[in-house]
Amino acid sequence: MASSGAQAGVTSVLVVEDDPGIATQLVRALIRGGYQVDHVVSGAEALRRGDSDVVLLDLGLPDTDGVHVCRQLRQRSGAAIIVVTAYGEETDRVTALDAGADDYLVKPFGLSELLARIRAVLRRVRPDSDVIRHGPLAVDLRTRKVTVSGQEVSLTPKEFDILECLVADPGRAQSRQEILESAWDSNWYGPTKVLDVHIAALRRKLGVPGLIETVYGRGFRLGDP
């Protein structure tokens, strides 16, 4: 399961995971998040791959110790390395971090948290890592600037907050209440129809059919335009 060649300006992620079910979920989530994704199942394959911006590294690999792979990658690459593993003991964390890992995430974890961790580690190594891209859409979380196909789109603060909530986990249906609590307040008790008004305005301004999908009985999600 591998992507084609890297695209200019797109963050590349190497997934090193031998469990096919977990790997499939990770690859799909990352592609929806706008990343260029490559997937390998062993440490030897990971070390043969070219440089990636981010490496998601499982420690329980079939051919070698994941910590050894982490150490080798750190010696030869400036990639941000996030260990994703079922090993949650403090000694495991310390060993991986000492070997050069930038972050450590214990399975099971939410895909939203994983995407947030990737953005966090990239902020330390790439100045443009606050920009989330999804198809023609680019959302700069730091400057709150939004562009579609390179053209800036002027949004109200509330419209941006809603869009920020949706781009945090593209493809996942988010409930109306979830979006309201994120974009308004965690104690929101008002009518949910106010969200429909803002969604309609957001769709109109972005001008990309199919970008914001209604999931009936659930809420909204960022789709593939």
Summary of the structure (lengths in Angstrom):
residues: 225
radius of gyration: 18.7
end to end distance: 22.9
largest distance: 55.3
contacts: 670
relative contact order: 0.11
helix: 38%
strand: 23%
